């Protein structure tokens, strides 16, 4: 229930956010909330294969966050 509530708050904040960075962070939060919901489903089902999918999805989420941060900062460190 808490994961769903944070997903709703993140979606509202992403729509009403003042800047691109704020929207990017909320999109990232929404993505990882969706991954958390999938983890809860996998734990309930007891599938070991789906845990590999969760790890791959988390890796893709982290890499997309880094790529988006590079785009927003225009390549500056």
C-alpha positions in Angstrom: 0.0 0.0 0.0 2.9 2.4 0.8 4.5 1.6 -2.6 1.3 2.5 -4.4 0.9 5.7 -2.4 4.4 6.8 -3.2 3.8 6.0 -6.9 0.7 8.2 -6.9 2.5 11.1 -5.2 5.4 10.8 -7.6 3.1 10.8 -10.6 1.3 14.0 -9.3 4.7 15.6 -8.6 6.0 14.7 -12.0 3.0 16.4 -13.7 3.2 19.5 -11.5 7.0 19.6 -11.1 8.7 23.0 -11.7 11.7 21.7 -13.7 13.1 18.9 -15.8 15.3 17.6 -13.0 12.4 17.3 -10.6 10.4 15.4 -13.3 13.3 13.1 -13.9 13.6 12.2 -10.2 9.9 11.5 -9.9 10.0 9.4 -13.0 12.9 7.4 -11.5 10.9 7.0 -8.3 7.9 5.8 -10.2 10.0 3.3 -12.1 11.5 1.8 -8.9 8.1 1.7 -7.3 6.9 -0.4 -10.2 10.0 -2.6 -9.7 9.1 -2.9 -6.0 5.5 -3.9 -6.9 6.9 -6.6 -9.2 9.3 -7.8 -6.4 6.3 -8.1 -4.0 4.5 -10.1 -6.7 7.6 -12.3 -7.2 8.0 -13.0 -3.5 4.4 -14.0 -3.3 4.7 -16.4 -6.3 8.1 -17.8 -5.2 9.7 -17.7 -8.7 13.5 -17.6 -8.8 13.7 -16.7 -12.5 11.7 -13.5 -12.0 14.2 -12.3 -9.5 16.8 -12.2 -12.3 14.3 -10.1 -14.3 14.1 -7.7 -11.3 17.9 -7.4 -11.1 18.1 -6.7 -14.8 15.3 -4.1 -14.5 17.0 -2.4 -11.6 20.2 -2.2 -13.6 18.4 -0.7 -16.6 16.7 1.8 -14.2 20.0 2.9 -12.7 21.7 3.3 -16.1 18.8 5.3 -17.5 19.0 7.6 -14.5 22.7 8.2 -15.1 22.1 8.9 -18.8 19.2 11.3 -18.0 21.4 13.1 -15.5 24.1 13.5 -18.1 21.5 14.9 -20.6 20.1 17.4 -18.0 23.6 18.6 -17.0 24.6 18.8 -20.7 27.6 16.6 -20.2 29.2 18.8 -17.5 30.5 17.1 -14.3 
